[in-house]
Amino acid sequence: MRANLSSDPVETLFAAIGLVGAELCNAADVPDVEPAVGRLDAVLASQLDVDGLHLTRNPKLQLQLLTELASLRRAMGRRGSPVMAELGHRIDRMHEALDALTLSSGEPVYFNGCGQLPHDILVAVQANGPADKRRSS
């Protein structure tokens, strides 16, 4: 319901993430997982630039999105499809974009509404990223 009523694109994105999570938890209704992932990928694609950075350029929002998407990615890893693979590649680009927004100290840059972030969550999210070594180091 919330996704259809929201005028905020970020809320629409978080609603799409929630719907995929709900579909993944519903083991009896497997055929609905792939369309939900396709909708999430389409919403995510419309809100990211080519480098995988959210259009708000806010490191805090990027981290929040990756925190939610990391658990979905692990759950989707058990299923294989082209739609899920494309979403996985998009999440990889998001990790790289977050890495570009962190200083060599591991802290995020503070602009576009980003304030202090929990460093342990930032490190955990970056540890789940595709790159072995951070570009900003």
C-alpha positions in Angstrom: 0.0 0.0 0.0 2.7 2.5 1.0 4.6 2.1 -2.3 1.6 3.1 -4.4 0.8 6.1 -2.2 4.3 7.5 -1.7 5.4 10.6 -3.5 9.0 10.3 -2.2 11.2 8.1 -4.5 13.3 6.9 -1.5 10.2 5.7 0.3 9.1 3.9 -2.9 12.5 2.2 -3.0 12.4 1.1 0.6 8.9 -0.3 0.0 10.2 -2.3 -3.0 13.0 -3.7 -0.9 10.4 -4.7 1.8 8.2 -6.4 -0.8 11.1 -8.5 -2.1 12.0 -9.4 1.5 8.4 -10.5 2.1 8.3 -12.6 -1.1 11.6 -14.3 -0.1 10.2 -15.2 3.3 7.1 -16.7 1.7 8.3 -20.1 0.7 4.9 -21.3 -0.5 4.6 -18.5 -3.1 7.9 -18.8 -5.1 6.6 -17.6 -8.5 6.1 -14.0 -7.2 9.8 -13.6 -6.2 11.1 -12.8 -9.6 8.6 -10.1 -10.5 9.2 -8.4 -7.2 12.9 -8.5 -7.8 12.3 -7.0 -11.3 10.3 -4.2 -9.8 12.9 -3.5 -7.2 15.6 -3.5 -9.9 13.6 -1.1 -12.0 13.0 1.3 -9.1 16.7 1.1 -8.1 17.9 1.7 -11.6 15.8 4.9 -11.8 17.3 6.3 -8.7 21.0 5.5 -9.3 23.5 7.1 -11.6 25.7 5.0 -13.9 28.3 4.6 -11.1 25.8 3.1 -8.7 25.4 6.2 -6.5 22.0 7.3 -5.4 21.0 10.5 -7.1 20.8 12.3 -3.7 24.6 11.8 -3.4 24.1 11.2 0.3 26.5 8.6 1.8 24.1 8.0 4.7 21.3 7.0 2.3 23.7 4.9 0.2 24.7 3.0 3.4 21.1 2.5 4.5 20.2 1.1 1.1 23.2 -1.2 1.0 22.4 -2.4 4.6 19.0 -3.5 3.4 20.1 -4.8 0.1 23.0 -6.9 1.5 20.6 -9.2 3.4 18.3 -9.5 0.3 21.3 -10.4 -1.8 22.3 -13.2 0.5 18.7 -14.6 0.6 18.5 -14.3 -3.2 21.8 -16.1 -3.6 20.0 -19.4 -3.3 18.0 -18.7 -6.4 19.4 -17.9 -9.8 17.9 -15.9 -12.6 18.9 -13.2 -15.0 16.8 -10.6 -13.1 18.5 -11.5 -9.8 21.9 -11.4 -11.4 21.3 -7.9 -12.8 20.2 -6.7 -9.3 23.4 -8.3 -7.9 25.6 -6.3 -10.4 23.7 -3.1 -9.5 24.4 -3.8 -5.8 28.1 -4.3 -6.6 28.2 -0.9 -8.3 26.5 0.6 -5.2 29.3 -0.8 -3.0 31.9 0.7 -5.3 30.1 4.1 -5.2 30.0 3.9 -1.4 33.7 3.1 -1.4 34.3 6.3 -3.4 32.5 8.3 -0.8 34.8 7.2 2.1 38.0 8.7 3.1 41.2 6.7 3.6 40.4 6.6 7.3 37.2 4.7 6.5 34.9 7.5 7.4 32.3 8.8 4.9 32.6 12.2 3.4 30.3 14.7 5.1 28.1 16.4 2.5 24.6 16.2 1.0 23.0 15.7 4.4 25.4 13.1 5.7 26.5 13.4 9.3 28.1 10.9 11.6 27.5 7.2 10.6 28.0 4.1 12.7 31.5 3.1 11.7 30.9 -0.6 12.5 28.0 -0.8 10.1 30.0 1.0 7.4 32.8 -1.5 7.8 30.5 -4.5 7.8 28.7 -3.3 4.7 32.0 -2.6 2.9 33.2 -6.1 3.9 30.3 -7.6 2.0 31.2 -5.7 -1.1 32.8 -7.1 -4.2 36.2 -5.5 -4.0 39.0 -7.0 -2.0 40.7 -3.7 -1.6 39.2 -0.3 -1.1 40.0 2.2 -3.9 40.3 5.1 -1.5 43.0 3.5 0.6 
